[in-house]
Amino acid sequence: MSDTMVGTGHSHHGYITDKEKYLNRLKRIEGQARGIHKMVEDEKYCIDILTQISALTSALEAVAVGLLDDHLRHCVVDAARLGGPEADAKISEATQAIARLVR
């Protein structure tokens, strides 16, 4: 299902206003992942690698929570205003996304 809501004027994803912020955070995350790759390549100390993996995981989780928040505030709220099956579908979709994040 698309984040475009027919008849509401909502024609973009909720994160669009923070797109540059997300892209910059993802670039930093890419750099962290490359750094971890190099650490393994260079046979660095296991605990140091695990520390960096933990930092990378936290950074990814922060992006995920931010996107989820934007989704709830925009896409789900818009669907809830319309009501009906679209609202139910968006709420179910959000619930499933949250379940995947907390696994």
Phi and psi in radians as a Rosetta constraint file:
Dihedral C 1 N 2 CA 2 C 2 CIRCULARHARMONIC -1.421 0.35
Dihedral N 2 CA 2 C 2 N 3 CIRCULARHARMONIC 2.753 0.35
Dihedral C 2 N 3 CA 3 C 3 CIRCULARHARMONIC -1.490 0.35
Dihedral N 3 CA 3 C 3 N 4 CIRCULARHARMONIC 0.076 0.35
Dihedral C 3 N 4 CA 4 C 4 CIRCULARHARMONIC -1.507 0.35
Dihedral N 4 CA 4 C 4 N 5 CIRCULARHARMONIC 2.197 0.35
Dihedral C 4 N 5 CA 5 C 5 CIRCULARHARMONIC -1.850 0.35
Dihedral N 5 CA 5 C 5 N 6 CIRCULARHARMONIC 2.082 0.35
Dihedral C 5 N 6 CA 6 C 6 CIRCULARHARMONIC -1.226 0.35
Dihedral N 6 CA 6 C 6 N 7 CIRCULARHARMONIC 2.318 0.35
Dihedral C 6 N 7 CA 7 C 7 CIRCULARHARMONIC 1.453 0.35
Dihedral N 7 CA 7 C 7 N 8 CIRCULARHARMONIC -0.004 0.35
Dihedral C 7 N 8 CA 8 C 8 CIRCULARHARMONIC -1.899 0.35
Dihedral N 8 CA 8 C 8 N 9 CIRCULARHARMONIC -0.169 0.35
Dihedral C 8 N 9 CA 9 C 9 CIRCULARHARMONIC 1.396 0.35
Dihedral N 9 CA 9 C 9 N 10 CIRCULARHARMONIC -0.023 0.35
Dihedral C 9 N 10 CA 10 C 10 CIRCULARHARMONIC -1.486 0.35
Dihedral N 10 CA 10 C 10 N 11 CIRCULARHARMONIC 1.828 0.35
Dihedral C 10 N 11 CA 11 C 11 CIRCULARHARMONIC -2.163 0.35
Dihedral N 11 CA 11 C 11 N 12 CIRCULARHARMONIC 0.409 0.35
Dihedral C 11 N 12 CA 12 C 12 CIRCULARHARMONIC -2.578 0.35
Dihedral N 12 CA 12 C 12 N 13 CIRCULARHARMONIC 2.929 0.35
Dihedral C 12 N 13 CA 13 C 13 CIRCULARHARMONIC -1.281 0.35
Dihedral N 13 CA 13 C 13 N 14 CIRCULARHARMONIC 2.657 0.35
Dihedral C 13 N 14 CA 14 C 14 CIRCULARHARMONIC -1.064 0.35
Dihedral N 14 CA 14 C 14 N 15 CIRCULARHARMONIC -0.495 0.35
Dihedral C 14 N 15 CA 15 C 15 CIRCULARHARMONIC -1.426 0.35
Dihedral N 15 CA 15 C 15 N 16 CIRCULARHARMONIC -0.050 0.35
Dihedral C 15 N 16 CA 16 C 16 CIRCULARHARMONIC -0.997 0.35
Dihedral N 16 CA 16 C 16 N 17 CIRCULARHARMONIC -0.597 0.35
Dihedral C 16 N 17 CA 17 C 17 CIRCULARHARMONIC -1.236 0.35
Dihedral N 17 CA 17 C 17 N 18 CIRCULARHARMONIC -0.374 0.35
Dihedral C 17 N 18 CA 18 C 18 CIRCULARHARMONIC -1.936 0.35
Dihedral N 18 CA 18 C 18 N 19 CIRCULARHARMONIC 0.348 0.35
Dihedral C 18 N 19 CA 19 C 19 CIRCULARHARMONIC -0.958 0.35
Dihedral N 19 CA 19 C 19 N 20 CIRCULARHARMONIC -0.815 0.35
Dihedral C 19 N 20 CA 20 C 20 CIRCULARHARMONIC -1.098 0.35
Dihedral N 20 CA 20 C 20 N 21 CIRCULARHARMONIC -0.678 0.35
Dihedral C 20 N 21 CA 21 C 21 CIRCULARHARMONIC -1.066 0.35
Dihedral N 21 CA 21 C 21 N 22 CIRCULARHARMONIC -0.797 0.35
Dihedral C 21 N 22 CA 22 C 22 CIRCULARHARMONIC -1.128 0.35
Dihedral N 22 CA 22 C 22 N 23 CIRCULARHARMONIC -0.749 0.35
Dihedral C 22 N 23 CA 23 C 23 CIRCULARHARMONIC -1.083 0.35
Dihedral N 23 CA 23 C 23 N 24 CIRCULARHARMONIC -0.717 0.35
Dihedral C 23 N 24 CA 24 C 24 CIRCULARHARMONIC -1.134 0.35
Dihedral N 24 CA 24 C 24 N 25 CIRCULARHARMONIC -0.728 0.35
Dihedral C 24 N 25 CA 25 C 25 CIRCULARHARMONIC -1.113 0.35
Dihedral N 25 CA 25 C 25 N 26 CIRCULARHARMONIC -0.705 0.35
Dihedral C 25 N 26 CA 26 C 26 CIRCULARHARMONIC -1.179 0.35
Dihedral N 26 CA 26 C 26 N 27 CIRCULARHARMONIC -0.593 0.35
Dihedral C 26 N 27 CA 27 C 27 CIRCULARHARMONIC -1.111 0.35
Dihedral N 27 CA 27 C 27 N 28 CIRCULARHARMONIC -0.723 0.35
Dihedral C 27 N 28 CA 28 C 28 CIRCULARHARMONIC -1.114 0.35
Dihedral N 28 CA 28 C 28 N 29 CIRCULARHARMONIC -0.692 0.35
Dihedral C 28 N 29 CA 29 C 29 CIRCULARHARMONIC -1.107 0.35
Dihedral N 29 CA 29 C 29 N 30 CIRCULARHARMONIC -0.733 0.35
Dihedral C 29 N 30 CA 30 C 30 CIRCULARHARMONIC -1.016 0.35
Dihedral N 30 CA 30 C 30 N 31 CIRCULARHARMONIC -0.743 0.35
Dihedral C 30 N 31 CA 31 C 31 CIRCULARHARMONIC -1.096 0.35
Dihedral N 31 CA 31 C 31 N 32 CIRCULARHARMONIC -0.707 0.35
Dihedral C 31 N 32 CA 32 C 32 CIRCULARHARMONIC -1.083 0.35
Dihedral N 32 CA 32 C 32 N 33 CIRCULARHARMONIC -0.750 0.35
Dihedral C 32 N 33 CA 33 C 33 CIRCULARHARMONIC -1.111 0.35
Dihedral N 33 CA 33 C 33 N 34 CIRCULARHARMONIC -0.737 0.35
Dihedral C 33 N 34 CA 34 C 34 CIRCULARHARMONIC -1.108 0.35
Dihedral N 34 CA 34 C 34 N 35 CIRCULARHARMONIC -0.656 0.35
Dihedral C 34 N 35 CA 35 C 35 CIRCULARHARMONIC -1.098 0.35
Dihedral N 35 CA 35 C 35 N 36 CIRCULARHARMONIC -0.710 0.35
Dihedral C 35 N 36 CA 36 C 36 CIRCULARHARMONIC -1.139 0.35
Dihedral N 36 CA 36 C 36 N 37 CIRCULARHARMONIC -0.726 0.35
Dihedral C 36 N 37 CA 37 C 37 CIRCULARHARMONIC -1.004 0.35
Dihedral N 37 CA 37 C 37 N 38 CIRCULARHARMONIC -0.792 0.35
Dihedral C 37 N 38 CA 38 C 38 CIRCULARHARMONIC -1.153 0.35
Dihedral N 38 CA 38 C 38 N 39 CIRCULARHARMONIC -0.661 0.35
Dihedral C 38 N 39 CA 39 C 39 CIRCULARHARMONIC -1.055 0.35
Dihedral N 39 CA 39 C 39 N 40 CIRCULARHARMONIC -0.739 0.35
Dihedral C 39 N 40 CA 40 C 40 CIRCULARHARMONIC -1.170 0.35
Dihedral N 40 CA 40 C 40 N 41 CIRCULARHARMONIC -0.778 0.35
Dihedral C 40 N 41 CA 41 C 41 CIRCULARHARMONIC -0.979 0.35
Dihedral N 41 CA 41 C 41 N 42 CIRCULARHARMONIC -0.743 0.35
Dihedral C 41 N 42 CA 42 C 42 CIRCULARHARMONIC -1.490 0.35
Dihedral N 42 CA 42 C 42 N 43 CIRCULARHARMONIC 0.103 0.35
Dihedral C 42 N 43 CA 43 C 43 CIRCULARHARMONIC 0.971 0.35
Dihedral N 43 CA 43 C 43 N 44 CIRCULARHARMONIC 0.824 0.35
Dihedral C 43 N 44 CA 44 C 44 CIRCULARHARMONIC -1.234 0.35
Dihedral N 44 CA 44 C 44 N 45 CIRCULARHARMONIC 2.933 0.35
Dihedral C 44 N 45 CA 45 C 45 CIRCULARHARMONIC -1.077 0.35
Dihedral N 45 CA 45 C 45 N 46 CIRCULARHARMONIC 2.344 0.35
Dihedral C 45 N 46 CA 46 C 46 CIRCULARHARMONIC -0.923 0.35
Dihedral N 46 CA 46 C 46 N 47 CIRCULARHARMONIC -0.800 0.35
Dihedral C 46 N 47 CA 47 C 47 CIRCULARHARMONIC -1.130 0.35
Dihedral N 47 CA 47 C 47 N 48 CIRCULARHARMONIC -0.637 0.35
Dihedral C 47 N 48 CA 48 C 48 CIRCULARHARMONIC -1.122 0.35
Dihedral N 48 CA 48 C 48 N 49 CIRCULARHARMONIC -0.702 0.35
Dihedral C 48 N 49 CA 49 C 49 CIRCULARHARMONIC -1.141 0.35
Dihedral N 49 CA 49 C 49 N 50 CIRCULARHARMONIC -0.792 0.35
Dihedral C 49 N 50 CA 50 C 50 CIRCULARHARMONIC -1.079 0.35
Dihedral N 50 CA 50 C 50 N 51 CIRCULARHARMONIC -0.641 0.35
Dihedral C 50 N 51 CA 51 C 51 CIRCULARHARMONIC -1.083 0.35
Dihedral N 51 CA 51 C 51 N 52 CIRCULARHARMONIC -0.748 0.35
Dihedral C 51 N 52 CA 52 C 52 CIRCULARHARMONIC -1.196 0.35
Dihedral N 52 CA 52 C 52 N 53 CIRCULARHARMONIC -0.627 0.35
Dihedral C 52 N 53 CA 53 C 53 CIRCULARHARMONIC -1.118 0.35
Dihedral N 53 CA 53 C 53 N 54 CIRCULARHARMONIC -0.691 0.35
Dihedral C 53 N 54 CA 54 C 54 CIRCULARHARMONIC -1.091 0.35
Dihedral N 54 CA 54 C 54 N 55 CIRCULARHARMONIC -0.741 0.35
Dihedral C 54 N 55 CA 55 C 55 CIRCULARHARMONIC -1.125 0.35
Dihedral N 55 CA 55 C 55 N 56 CIRCULARHARMONIC -0.705 0.35
Dihedral C 55 N 56 CA 56 C 56 CIRCULARHARMONIC -1.139 0.35
Dihedral N 56 CA 56 C 56 N 57 CIRCULARHARMONIC -0.743 0.35
Dihedral C 56 N 57 CA 57 C 57 CIRCULARHARMONIC -1.061 0.35
Dihedral N 57 CA 57 C 57 N 58 CIRCULARHARMONIC -0.770 0.35
Dihedral C 57 N 58 CA 58 C 58 CIRCULARHARMONIC -1.091 0.35
Dihedral N 58 CA 58 C 58 N 59 CIRCULARHARMONIC -0.705 0.35
Dihedral C 58 N 59 CA 59 C 59 CIRCULARHARMONIC -1.131 0.35
Dihedral N 59 CA 59 C 59 N 60 CIRCULARHARMONIC -0.744 0.35
Dihedral C 59 N 60 CA 60 C 60 CIRCULARHARMONIC -1.126 0.35
Dihedral N 60 CA 60 C 60 N 61 CIRCULARHARMONIC -0.714 0.35
Dihedral C 60 N 61 CA 61 C 61 CIRCULARHARMONIC -1.107 0.35
Dihedral N 61 CA 61 C 61 N 62 CIRCULARHARMONIC -0.665 0.35
Dihedral C 61 N 62 CA 62 C 62 CIRCULARHARMONIC -1.111 0.35
Dihedral N 62 CA 62 C 62 N 63 CIRCULARHARMONIC -0.712 0.35
Dihedral C 62 N 63 CA 63 C 63 CIRCULARHARMONIC -1.121 0.35
Dihedral N 63 CA 63 C 63 N 64 CIRCULARHARMONIC -0.776 0.35
Dihedral C 63 N 64 CA 64 C 64 CIRCULARHARMONIC -1.070 0.35
Dihedral N 64 CA 64 C 64 N 65 CIRCULARHARMONIC -0.779 0.35
Dihedral C 64 N 65 CA 65 C 65 CIRCULARHARMONIC -1.139 0.35
Dihedral N 65 CA 65 C 65 N 66 CIRCULARHARMONIC -0.683 0.35
Dihedral C 65 N 66 CA 66 C 66 CIRCULARHARMONIC -1.096 0.35
Dihedral N 66 CA 66 C 66 N 67 CIRCULARHARMONIC -0.775 0.35
Dihedral C 66 N 67 CA 67 C 67 CIRCULARHARMONIC -1.134 0.35
Dihedral N 67 CA 67 C 67 N 68 CIRCULARHARMONIC -0.692 0.35
Dihedral C 67 N 68 CA 68 C 68 CIRCULARHARMONIC -1.103 0.35
Dihedral N 68 CA 68 C 68 N 69 CIRCULARHARMONIC -0.765 0.35
Dihedral C 68 N 69 CA 69 C 69 CIRCULARHARMONIC -1.036 0.35
Dihedral N 69 CA 69 C 69 N 70 CIRCULARHARMONIC -0.811 0.35
Dihedral C 69 N 70 CA 70 C 70 CIRCULARHARMONIC -1.066 0.35
Dihedral N 70 CA 70 C 70 N 71 CIRCULARHARMONIC -0.729 0.35
Dihedral C 70 N 71 CA 71 C 71 CIRCULARHARMONIC -1.076 0.35
Dihedral N 71 CA 71 C 71 N 72 CIRCULARHARMONIC -0.792 0.35
Dihedral C 71 N 72 CA 72 C 72 CIRCULARHARMONIC -1.125 0.35
Dihedral N 72 CA 72 C 72 N 73 CIRCULARHARMONIC -0.764 0.35
Dihedral C 72 N 73 CA 73 C 73 CIRCULARHARMONIC -1.228 0.35
Dihedral N 73 CA 73 C 73 N 74 CIRCULARHARMONIC -0.470 0.35
Dihedral C 73 N 74 CA 74 C 74 CIRCULARHARMONIC -1.908 0.35
Dihedral N 74 CA 74 C 74 N 75 CIRCULARHARMONIC -1.212 0.35
Dihedral C 74 N 75 CA 75 C 75 CIRCULARHARMONIC -1.131 0.35
Dihedral N 75 CA 75 C 75 N 76 CIRCULARHARMONIC -0.811 0.35
Dihedral C 75 N 76 CA 76 C 76 CIRCULARHARMONIC -1.243 0.35
Dihedral N 76 CA 76 C 76 N 77 CIRCULARHARMONIC -0.728 0.35
Dihedral C 76 N 77 CA 77 C 77 CIRCULARHARMONIC -1.078 0.35
Dihedral N 77 CA 77 C 77 N 78 CIRCULARHARMONIC -0.770 0.35
Dihedral C 77 N 78 CA 78 C 78 CIRCULARHARMONIC -1.059 0.35
Dihedral N 78 CA 78 C 78 N 79 CIRCULARHARMONIC -0.767 0.35
Dihedral C 78 N 79 CA 79 C 79 CIRCULARHARMONIC -1.143 0.35
Dihedral N 79 CA 79 C 79 N 80 CIRCULARHARMONIC -0.687 0.35
Dihedral C 79 N 80 CA 80 C 80 CIRCULARHARMONIC -1.108 0.35
Dihedral N 80 CA 80 C 80 N 81 CIRCULARHARMONIC -0.630 0.35
Dihedral C 80 N 81 CA 81 C 81 CIRCULARHARMONIC -1.099 0.35
Dihedral N 81 CA 81 C 81 N 82 CIRCULARHARMONIC -0.615 0.35
Dihedral C 81 N 82 CA 82 C 82 CIRCULARHARMONIC -1.296 0.35
Dihedral N 82 CA 82 C 82 N 83 CIRCULARHARMONIC -0.594 0.35
Dihedral C 82 N 83 CA 83 C 83 CIRCULARHARMONIC 1.298 0.35
Dihedral N 83 CA 83 C 83 N 84 CIRCULARHARMONIC -2.969 0.35
Dihedral C 83 N 84 CA 84 C 84 CIRCULARHARMONIC 1.240 0.35
Dihedral N 84 CA 84 C 84 N 85 CIRCULARHARMONIC -2.783 0.35
Dihedral C 84 N 85 CA 85 C 85 CIRCULARHARMONIC -1.128 0.35
Dihedral N 85 CA 85 C 85 N 86 CIRCULARHARMONIC -0.524 0.35
Dihedral C 85 N 86 CA 86 C 86 CIRCULARHARMONIC -1.151 0.35
Dihedral N 86 CA 86 C 86 N 87 CIRCULARHARMONIC -0.676 0.35
Dihedral C 86 N 87 CA 87 C 87 CIRCULARHARMONIC -1.123 0.35
Dihedral N 87 CA 87 C 87 N 88 CIRCULARHARMONIC -0.809 0.35
Dihedral C 87 N 88 CA 88 C 88 CIRCULARHARMONIC -1.043 0.35
Dihedral N 88 CA 88 C 88 N 89 CIRCULARHARMONIC -0.715 0.35
Dihedral C 88 N 89 CA 89 C 89 CIRCULARHARMONIC -1.148 0.35
Dihedral N 89 CA 89 C 89 N 90 CIRCULARHARMONIC -0.746 0.35
Dihedral C 89 N 90 CA 90 C 90 CIRCULARHARMONIC -1.157 0.35
Dihedral N 90 CA 90 C 90 N 91 CIRCULARHARMONIC -0.697 0.35
Dihedral C 90 N 91 CA 91 C 91 CIRCULARHARMONIC -1.146 0.35
Dihedral N 91 CA 91 C 91 N 92 CIRCULARHARMONIC -0.749 0.35
Dihedral C 91 N 92 CA 92 C 92 CIRCULARHARMONIC -1.096 0.35
Dihedral N 92 CA 92 C 92 N 93 CIRCULARHARMONIC -0.752 0.35
Dihedral C 92 N 93 CA 93 C 93 CIRCULARHARMONIC -1.041 0.35
Dihedral N 93 CA 93 C 93 N 94 CIRCULARHARMONIC -0.783 0.35
Dihedral C 93 N 94 CA 94 C 94 CIRCULARHARMONIC -1.126 0.35
Dihedral N 94 CA 94 C 94 N 95 CIRCULARHARMONIC -0.733 0.35
Dihedral C 94 N 95 CA 95 C 95 CIRCULARHARMONIC -1.056 0.35
Dihedral N 95 CA 95 C 95 N 96 CIRCULARHARMONIC -0.745 0.35
Dihedral C 95 N 96 CA 96 C 96 CIRCULARHARMONIC -1.137 0.35
Dihedral N 96 CA 96 C 96 N 97 CIRCULARHARMONIC -0.676 0.35
Dihedral C 96 N 97 CA 97 C 97 CIRCULARHARMONIC -1.114 0.35
Dihedral N 97 CA 97 C 97 N 98 CIRCULARHARMONIC -0.741 0.35
Dihedral C 97 N 98 CA 98 C 98 CIRCULARHARMONIC -1.097 0.35
Dihedral N 98 CA 98 C 98 N 99 CIRCULARHARMONIC -0.757 0.35
Dihedral C 98 N 99 CA 99 C 99 CIRCULARHARMONIC -1.036 0.35
Dihedral N 99 CA 99 C 99 N 100 CIRCULARHARMONIC -0.709 0.35
Dihedral C 99 N 100 CA 100 C 100 CIRCULARHARMONIC -1.150 0.35
Dihedral N 100 CA 100 C 100 N 101 CIRCULARHARMONIC -0.626 0.35
Dihedral C 100 N 101 CA 101 C 101 CIRCULARHARMONIC -1.225 0.35
Dihedral N 101 CA 101 C 101 N 102 CIRCULARHARMONIC -0.563 0.35
Dihedral C 101 N 102 CA 102 C 102 CIRCULARHARMONIC -1.590 0.35
Dihedral N 102 CA 102 C 102 N 103 CIRCULARHARMONIC 0.000 0.35
